[in-house]
Amino acid sequence: MSAISYKVMTGTRFTILIDPPDSVARLYEIIRTESGLNKGCWDIFVWRDDDILFAESKWLEQGDSIRDSQLAWLEAALANGVSSKSFFVYECER
């Protein structure tokens, strides 16, 4: 299975290539395919063994909210057995 590319913000943008376990990579591809979108993955996608977590940060004072593409990823993940407890939204204030 090929590596998944992630964009990480630490003042500047860069891409990290990581080889997840095959089961995680397969689930990621199923969710991406079933959502019908190449975008919409949440800000953070992490795993330990077969346990996964999707996290999203939103800036309250900027009126930031979950996008339709992110809801499509959520729906595809839930339809494929991912627990709603695997999703976390963090609301940020400056």
Sequence and secondary structure as in RCSB ss.txt:
>XXXX:A:sequence
MSAISYKVMTGTRFTILIDPPDSVARLYEIIRTESGLNKGCWDIFVWRDDDILFAESKWLEQGDSIRDSQLAWLE
AALANGVSSKSFFVYECER
>XXXX:A:secstr
   EEEEEESSSEEEEEE   HHHHHHHHHHHHHHT SS   SEEEEETTEEEEEEEEEGGGT    HHHHHHHH
HHHHTT  GGGEEEEEE  
